[in-house]
C-alpha cells in the first residue's frame, strides 16, 4: 500500500475530528491512526497481502465497530467487504454490495431518517427480490447504534462520490485521447500526401 492509496482510504473515514498517525503503534504491517480528541478511538489499516487491506475502527473502549476490506488497484482502492458491529451484541453485521448502494442512495444523517427514507420506497417496489433487499437493509440498519449508522452512511457516501468523480475524470481523459487520435492520424496522412506530391514534381 503506497501513501496515495493510504490517504485515499483515510479520507473515507475522516470527519471534522480528523485521524492522525500514531507512530508508536504503527509498524511495517499496519498503520494506526488516532483521533485528537480521543486517543483510544483507532483506525487501523492492516496490509493482509500485496493487494489486500483490512480497515478497522474502534470505539473509546477498544471494541471494533467497523471492519472493511479493500483491494488495492492502480486507480482507487476498491471496497469489497463492509461489516459493522451490532448494537448490544458481540458480532459484526455484513452488508453486501446492493445494501451499500441503497445506503449511498437513501442514507440520511441520522438512523431514524435513513430508516424512514428506505421505508418510504418499500410500497412503491413491485419486484419481490428488490423489496427483499430493501427490507434486509432496513433490518440491518435498525440493528446498528446511532453513531455506527451515521459513520457507515458518511463513509459510504464519501467513497461512492470519490469513485463517481474518478470515473467521470477517467472517461473524460479517455474521450480526450480518442479525440486526439484522428487528428494525429490525419496529420500523418497529410504529411505523406504532401511528400508524394513533392516527389512527383521532381
C-alpha positions as CSV (number, residue, x, y, z in Angstrom):
1,X,0.0,0.0,0.0
2,X,1.5,3.3,-1.1
3,X,1.0,6.7,0.5
4,X,-1.6,7.7,-2.1
5,X,-3.7,4.6,-1.5
6,X,-3.4,5.0,2.3
7,X,-4.6,8.6,2.1
8,X,-7.5,7.7,-0.2
9,X,-8.7,5.2,2.4
10,X,-8.1,7.5,5.3
11,X,-10.2,10.2,3.6
12,X,-13.2,8.0,3.6
13,X,-13.3,7.7,7.4
14,X,-12.2,11.2,8.3
15,X,-14.7,13.6,9.9
16,X,-14.3,17.1,11.4
17,X,-12.4,15.3,14.2
18,X,-9.6,14.0,11.9
19,X,-7.4,11.0,12.4
20,X,-3.7,11.5,13.0
21,X,-0.9,8.9,12.5
22,X,0.3,7.1,15.7
23,X,4.0,6.2,15.2
24,X,4.2,4.2,18.4
25,X,1.6,1.5,17.4
26,X,2.3,1.6,13.6
27,X,4.7,-0.9,12.1
28,X,5.5,-2.4,8.7
29,X,2.3,-4.4,8.6
30,X,-0.2,-1.9,9.8
31,X,-0.7,1.8,10.2
32,X,-2.6,3.1,13.2
33,X,-4.4,6.5,13.3
34,X,-6.0,8.0,16.4
35,X,-8.4,10.9,16.9
36,X,-7.0,14.1,18.6
37,X,-9.9,14.2,21.0
38,X,-9.9,10.5,21.9
39,X,-6.6,8.5,21.7
40,X,-8.5,5.2,22.2
41,X,-10.5,5.5,19.0
42,X,-8.3,3.9,16.5
43,X,-8.4,3.5,12.7
44,X,-6.2,0.6,11.7
45,X,-5.0,-0.1,8.1
46,X,-3.6,-3.6,8.1
47,X,-1.9,-5.0,4.9
48,X,-3.2,-8.5,4.6
49,X,-1.4,-9.2,1.3
50,X,0.2,-7.3,-1.5
51,X,-3.2,-6.2,-2.8
52,X,-5.5,-6.6,0.2
53,X,-6.0,-4.2,3.1
54,X,-8.3,-4.6,6.1
55,X,-9.6,-1.4,7.8
56,X,-10.8,-1.5,11.4
57,X,-12.4,1.2,13.5
58,X,-12.6,1.0,17.3
59,X,-14.6,2.9,19.8
60,X,-13.3,4.6,23.0
61,X,-13.3,1.1,24.8
62,X,-11.2,-0.5,22.0
63,X,-14.1,-2.5,20.6
64,X,-14.1,-3.0,16.9
65,X,-17.1,-1.2,15.5
66,X,-16.2,-1.4,11.8
67,X,-14.3,-3.8,9.6
68,X,-13.9,-3.1,5.9
69,X,-11.8,-4.9,3.2
70,X,-10.2,-3.2,0.2
71,X,-8.5,-4.5,-2.9
72,X,-5.6,-2.2,-3.9
73,X,-5.9,-1.3,-7.6
74,X,-3.9,1.1,-9.8
75,X,-6.6,3.7,-9.5
76,X,-8.8,3.8,-6.3
77,X,-8.7,1.1,-3.6
78,X,-11.9,-1.0,-4.2
79,X,-14.0,-1.8,-1.2
80,X,-15.0,-5.5,-1.3
81,X,-16.4,-6.0,2.2
82,X,-18.3,-4.0,4.8
83,X,-19.1,-5.1,8.4
84,X,-20.5,-3.1,11.3
85,X,-20.9,-4.1,15.0
86,X,-24.5,-5.0,16.0
87,X,-25.7,-2.8,18.9
88,X,-25.8,-4.6,22.2
89,X,-24.2,-7.7,20.8
90,X,-20.7,-9.0,20.1
91,X,-20.9,-9.8,16.4
92,X,-20.5,-7.9,13.1
93,X,-23.2,-7.4,10.5
94,X,-22.2,-8.0,6.9
95,X,-23.5,-5.6,4.2
96,X,-23.4,-6.7,0.6
97,X,-22.9,-4.5,-2.5
98,X,-26.7,-4.0,-3.1
99,X,-27.3,-2.9,0.5
100,X,-24.3,-0.5,0.4
101,X,-25.7,1.1,-2.8
102,X,-29.1,1.6,-1.0
103,X,-27.3,3.3,1.9
104,X,-25.5,5.5,-0.6
105,X,-28.7,6.5,-2.4
106,X,-31.1,6.8,0.6
107,X,-28.8,7.2,3.6
108,X,-29.5,10.3,5.8
109,X,-27.5,11.9,8.6
110,X,-29.5,10.1,11.3
111,X,-30.5,6.4,11.8
112,X,-34.2,7.2,12.0
113,X,-34.1,9.4,8.9
114,X,-32.3,6.7,6.9
115,X,-34.9,4.1,8.0
116,X,-37.7,6.4,7.1
117,X,-36.2,7.1,3.7
118,X,-36.0,3.3,3.0
119,X,-39.4,2.6,4.4
120,X,-40.9,5.2,2.1
121,X,-39.8,3.4,-1.0
122,X,-41.0,-0.1,0.1
123,X,-44.7,0.3,-1.0
124,X,-43.5,1.5,-4.5
125,X,-41.4,-1.6,-5.2
126,X,-43.1,-4.3,-7.2
127,X,-40.2,-6.6,-7.7
128,X,-40.1,-9.1,-4.8
129,X,-36.3,-9.5,-4.9
130,X,-35.7,-5.8,-4.7
131,X,-38.2,-5.5,-1.9
132,X,-36.3,-8.2,0.0
133,X,-33.1,-6.3,-0.4
134,X,-34.6,-3.1,0.9
135,X,-36.3,-4.9,3.8
136,X,-33.0,-6.7,4.7
137,X,-31.1,-3.4,4.6
138,X,-33.7,-1.8,6.9
139,X,-33.3,-4.7,9.4
140,X,-29.5,-4.4,9.4
141,X,-29.5,-0.6,9.9
142,X,-32.0,-0.9,12.8
143,X,-29.5,-3.3,14.5
144,X,-26.8,-0.6,14.5
145,X,-26.2,2.0,17.1
146,X,-27.0,5.6,16.1
147,X,-23.2,6.5,15.9
148,X,-22.3,3.4,13.9
149,X,-25.1,4.0,11.4
150,X,-24.1,7.7,11.0
151,X,-20.4,6.7,10.4
152,X,-21.4,3.9,7.9
153,X,-23.6,6.4,5.9
154,X,-20.9,9.1,5.9
155,X,-18.1,6.7,4.9
156,X,-20.2,5.1,2.1
157,X,-21.2,8.4,0.6
158,X,-17.6,9.7,0.7
159,X,-16.3,6.6,-1.0
160,X,-19.1,6.4,-3.6
161,X,-18.7,10.1,-4.5
162,X,-15.0,9.7,-4.9
163,X,-15.5,6.6,-7.1
164,X,-18.0,8.5,-9.2
165,X,-15.8,11.6,-9.6
166,X,-12.8,9.4,-10.5
167,X,-14.9,7.5,-13.1
168,X,-16.0,10.8,-14.7
169,X,-12.4,12.0,-14.9
170,X,-11.3,8.7,-16.4
171,X,-14.0,8.8,-19.0
172,X,-13.2,12.4,-19.9
173,X,-9.5,11.6,-20.2
174,X,-10.3,8.7,-22.5
175,X,-12.6,10.8,-24.6
176,X,-9.8,13.4,-25.0
177,X,-7.3,10.7,-26.1
178,X,-9.8,9.4,-28.6
179,X,-10.4,12.9,-29.9
180,X,-6.6,13.4,-30.4
181,X,-6.1,10.2,-32.3
182,X,-8.0,11.1,-35.6
183,X,-6.2,14.5,-35.7
184,X,-2.8,12.8,-35.3
185,X,-3.6,10.2,-38.0
186,X,-4.9,12.9,-40.3
187,X,-1.7,14.9,-39.8
188,X,0.4,11.9,-40.7
189,X,-1.7,11.3,-43.8
190,X,-1.4,14.9,-44.9
191,X,2.4,14.9,-44.5
192,X,2.7,11.7,-46.5
193,X,0.4,13.0,-49.2
194,X,2.4,16.3,-49.4
195,X,5.6,14.3,-49.7
196,X,4.2,12.3,-52.6
197,X,3.3,15.5,-54.5
198,X,6.8,16.8,-54.0
199,X,8.3,13.6,-55.3
200,X,6.1,13.8,-58.4
201,X,7.2,17.3,-59.1
202,X,10.8,16.4,-59.1
